[in-house]
Protein backbone atom coordinates (compact mmCIF):
# COMPACT_ATOMS: atom_id res chain seq x y z
CA UNK A 1 0.00 0.00 0.00
CA UNK A 2 2.84 2.40 0.82
CA UNK A 3 4.40 1.79 -2.59
CA UNK A 4 1.16 2.58 -4.42
CA UNK A 5 0.67 5.76 -2.40
CA UNK A 6 4.24 6.87 -3.07
CA UNK A 7 3.84 6.06 -6.76
CA UNK A 8 0.62 8.06 -6.77
CA UNK A 9 2.38 11.04 -5.20
CA UNK A 10 5.32 10.73 -7.61
CA UNK A 11 3.00 10.68 -10.61
CA UNK A 12 1.12 13.64 -9.16
CA UNK A 13 4.30 15.68 -8.84
CA UNK A 14 5.33 14.69 -12.36
CA UNK A 15 1.94 15.94 -13.56
CA UNK A 16 2.38 19.23 -11.69
CA UNK A 17 5.89 19.66 -13.10
CA UNK A 18 4.76 18.94 -16.67
CA UNK A 19 1.78 21.26 -16.54
CA UNK A 20 3.61 23.98 -14.61
CA UNK A 21 0.56 24.77 -12.51
CA UNK A 22 1.14 24.51 -8.76
CA UNK A 23 -2.50 25.15 -7.84
CA UNK A 24 -4.76 23.07 -5.66
CA UNK A 25 -7.14 22.09 -8.50
CA UNK A 26 -4.20 21.01 -10.68
CA UNK A 27 -2.64 18.98 -7.86
CA UNK A 28 -5.99 17.36 -7.09
CA UNK A 29 -6.56 16.55 -10.75
CA UNK A 30 -3.02 15.12 -10.98
CA UNK A 31 -3.63 12.96 -7.93
CA UNK A 32 -6.92 11.63 -9.33
CA UNK A 33 -5.37 11.06 -12.75
CA UNK A 34 -2.41 9.19 -11.32
CA UNK A 35 -4.76 7.16 -9.08
CA UNK A 36 -6.70 6.11 -12.18
CA UNK A 37 -3.48 5.33 -14.08
CA UNK A 38 -2.19 3.16 -11.23
CA UNK A 39 -5.53 1.38 -11.05
CA UNK A 40 -5.42 0.61 -14.78
CA UNK A 41 -1.73 -0.34 -14.86
CA UNK A 42 -2.00 -2.74 -11.91
CA UNK A 43 -4.93 -4.63 -13.48
CA UNK A 44 -4.51 -7.82 -11.51
CA UNK A 45 -4.35 -6.09 -8.15
CA UNK A 46 -7.39 -3.84 -8.49
CA UNK A 47 -8.62 -5.31 -5.23
CA UNK A 48 -5.51 -4.04 -3.46
CA UNK A 49 -6.20 -2.27 -0.18
CA UNK A 50 -4.98 1.07 -1.52
CA UNK A 51 -7.67 1.18 -4.20
CA UNK A 52 -10.36 0.43 -1.61
CA UNK A 53 -8.96 2.80 1.03
CA UNK A 54 -8.63 6.03 -0.97
CA UNK A 55 -12.36 6.32 -1.85
CA UNK A 56 -13.24 5.54 1.79
CA UNK A 57 -10.86 8.24 3.02
CA UNK A 58 -12.33 10.78 0.62
CA UNK A 59 -15.86 9.84 1.73
CA UNK A 60 -14.72 10.09 5.37
CA UNK A 61 -13.38 13.63 4.87
CA UNK A 62 -16.58 14.75 3.12
CA UNK A 63 -18.71 13.17 5.86
CA UNK A 64 -16.73 15.04 8.52
CA UNK A 65 -17.04 18.31 6.61
CA UNK A 66 -20.81 17.77 6.28
CA UNK A 67 -21.15 17.08 10.03
CA UNK A 68 -18.98 20.11 10.80
CA UNK A 69 -21.11 22.39 8.62
CA UNK A 70 -24.35 21.01 10.05
CA UNK A 71 -23.19 21.45 13.65
CA UNK A 72 -21.90 24.98 12.96
CA UNK A 73 -25.26 25.99 11.51
CA UNK A 74 -27.10 24.47 14.47
CA UNK A 75 -24.93 26.30 17.02
CA UNK A 76 -25.13 29.55 15.03
CA UNK A 77 -28.93 29.25 15.00
CA UNK A 78 -28.88 28.70 18.77
CA UNK A 79 -26.74 31.78 19.32
CA UNK A 80 -28.73 33.93 16.88
CA UNK A 81 -32.22 33.21 18.20
CA UNK A 82 -33.58 34.64 21.45
CA UNK A 83 -35.11 31.37 22.71
CA UNK A 84 -32.87 28.52 23.85
CA UNK A 85 -33.50 25.17 22.18
CA UNK A 86 -30.72 23.32 23.98
CA UNK A 87 -31.24 20.02 25.76
CA UNK A 88 -27.71 19.39 27.07
CA UNK A 89 -26.59 16.13 28.55
CA UNK A 90 -23.83 13.58 28.96
CA UNK A 91 -24.13 10.23 27.24
CA UNK A 92 -22.01 7.10 27.54
CA UNK A 93 -21.39 5.77 24.03
CA UNK A 94 -20.42 2.07 23.90
CA UNK A 95 -17.36 1.65 21.70
CA UNK A 96 -16.71 -0.82 18.90
CA UNK A 97 -13.35 0.77 18.12
CA UNK A 98 -10.60 -0.98 20.07
CA UNK A 99 -7.18 0.58 19.52
CA UNK A 100 -5.99 3.73 21.26
CA UNK A 101 -5.55 5.43 17.87
CA UNK A 102 -9.13 4.66 16.83
CA UNK A 103 -10.53 5.86 20.16
CA UNK A 104 -8.43 9.04 20.00
CA UNK A 105 -9.55 9.76 16.43
CA UNK A 106 -13.21 9.24 17.35
CA UNK A 107 -12.93 11.42 20.46
CA UNK A 108 -11.18 14.19 18.53
CA UNK A 109 -13.70 14.15 15.68
CA UNK A 110 -16.54 14.43 18.19
CA UNK A 111 -14.80 17.28 20.00
CA UNK A 112 -14.04 19.13 16.75
CA UNK A 113 -17.74 19.12 15.91
CA UNK A 114 -19.35 22.19 17.55
CA UNK A 115 -21.88 21.43 20.25
CA UNK A 116 -20.23 18.17 21.34
CA UNK A 117 -17.29 17.39 23.57
CA UNK A 118 -15.62 14.09 24.41
CA UNK A 119 -15.13 14.00 28.15
CA UNK A 120 -13.56 10.69 29.12
CA UNK A 121 -13.06 7.05 28.20
CA UNK A 122 -13.82 4.33 30.71
CA UNK A 123 -10.91 2.36 32.19
CA UNK A 124 -11.77 -0.72 30.12
CA UNK A 125 -11.98 1.43 26.93
CA UNK A 126 -15.52 0.30 26.21
CA UNK A 127 -17.44 3.55 26.84
CA UNK A 128 -16.77 7.09 25.62
CA UNK A 129 -18.51 9.81 27.60
CA UNK A 130 -19.73 12.66 25.41
CA UNK A 131 -21.36 15.96 26.33
CA UNK A 132 -23.73 17.42 23.77
CA UNK A 133 -25.80 20.58 23.61
CA UNK A 134 -28.64 18.73 21.90
CA UNK A 135 -29.77 15.39 23.29
CA UNK A 136 -33.44 14.76 22.74
CA UNK A 137 -33.13 10.98 22.40
CA UNK A 138 -30.11 9.22 23.90
CA UNK A 139 -30.44 6.12 21.69
CA UNK A 140 -30.64 8.25 18.56
CA UNK A 141 -27.59 10.26 19.65
CA UNK A 142 -25.61 7.06 20.28
CA UNK A 143 -26.79 5.65 16.94
CA UNK A 144 -25.66 8.78 15.12
CA UNK A 145 -22.14 8.44 16.51
CA UNK A 146 -21.96 4.68 15.98
CA UNK A 147 -23.37 4.78 12.43
CA UNK A 148 -21.45 7.94 11.58
CA UNK A 149 -17.92 8.54 12.77
CA UNK A 150 -17.30 5.18 14.44
CA UNK A 151 -18.48 3.12 11.47
CA UNK A 152 -16.29 5.11 9.10
CA UNK A 153 -13.26 4.87 11.38
CA UNK A 154 -13.67 1.09 11.44
CA UNK A 155 -13.95 1.03 7.63
CA UNK A 156 -10.75 2.95 7.02
CA UNK A 157 -8.72 1.22 9.70
CA UNK A 158 -9.57 -2.39 8.90
SVG drawing of the C-alpha trace seen along z (x, -y; Angstrom):
<svg xmlns="http://www.w3.org/2000/svg" viewBox="-38 -37 46 47">
<polyline fill="none" stroke="black" stroke-width="0.4" points="0.0,0.0 2.8,-2.4 4.4,-1.8 1.2,-2.6 0.7,-5.8 4.2,-6.9 3.8,-6.1 0.6,-8.1 2.4,-11.0 5.3,-10.7 3.0,-10.7 1.1,-13.6 4.3,-15.7 5.3,-14.7 1.9,-15.9 2.4,-19.2 5.9,-19.7 4.8,-18.9 1.8,-21.3 3.6,-24.0 0.6,-24.8 1.1,-24.5 -2.5,-25.1 -4.8,-23.1 -7.1,-22.1 -4.2,-21.0 -2.6,-19.0 -6.0,-17.4 -6.6,-16.6 -3.0,-15.1 -3.6,-13.0 -6.9,-11.6 -5.4,-11.1 -2.4,-9.2 -4.8,-7.2 -6.7,-6.1 -3.5,-5.3 -2.2,-3.2 -5.5,-1.4 -5.4,-0.6 -1.7,0.3 -2.0,2.7 -4.9,4.6 -4.5,7.8 -4.4,6.1 -7.4,3.8 -8.6,5.3 -5.5,4.0 -6.2,2.3 -5.0,-1.1 -7.7,-1.2 -10.4,-0.4 -9.0,-2.8 -8.6,-6.0 -12.4,-6.3 -13.2,-5.5 -10.9,-8.2 -12.3,-10.8 -15.9,-9.8 -14.7,-10.1 -13.4,-13.6 -16.6,-14.7 -18.7,-13.2 -16.7,-15.0 -17.0,-18.3 -20.8,-17.8 -21.1,-17.1 -19.0,-20.1 -21.1,-22.4 -24.4,-21.0 -23.2,-21.5 -21.9,-25.0 -25.3,-26.0 -27.1,-24.5 -24.9,-26.3 -25.1,-29.5 -28.9,-29.2 -28.9,-28.7 -26.7,-31.8 -28.7,-33.9 -32.2,-33.2 -33.6,-34.6 -35.1,-31.4 -32.9,-28.5 -33.5,-25.2 -30.7,-23.3 -31.2,-20.0 -27.7,-19.4 -26.6,-16.1 -23.8,-13.6 -24.1,-10.2 -22.0,-7.1 -21.4,-5.8 -20.4,-2.1 -17.4,-1.7 -16.7,0.8 -13.3,-0.8 -10.6,1.0 -7.2,-0.6 -6.0,-3.7 -5.5,-5.4 -9.1,-4.7 -10.5,-5.9 -8.4,-9.0 -9.6,-9.8 -13.2,-9.2 -12.9,-11.4 -11.2,-14.2 -13.7,-14.2 -16.5,-14.4 -14.8,-17.3 -14.0,-19.1 -17.7,-19.1 -19.3,-22.2 -21.9,-21.4 -20.2,-18.2 -17.3,-17.4 -15.6,-14.1 -15.1,-14.0 -13.6,-10.7 -13.1,-7.1 -13.8,-4.3 -10.9,-2.4 -11.8,0.7 -12.0,-1.4 -15.5,-0.3 -17.4,-3.6 -16.8,-7.1 -18.5,-9.8 -19.7,-12.7 -21.4,-16.0 -23.7,-17.4 -25.8,-20.6 -28.6,-18.7 -29.8,-15.4 -33.4,-14.8 -33.1,-11.0 -30.1,-9.2 -30.4,-6.1 -30.6,-8.2 -27.6,-10.3 -25.6,-7.1 -26.8,-5.6 -25.7,-8.8 -22.1,-8.4 -22.0,-4.7 -23.4,-4.8 -21.4,-7.9 -17.9,-8.5 -17.3,-5.2 -18.5,-3.1 -16.3,-5.1 -13.3,-4.9 -13.7,-1.1 -14.0,-1.0 -10.7,-3.0 -8.7,-1.2 -9.6,2.4"/>
</svg>
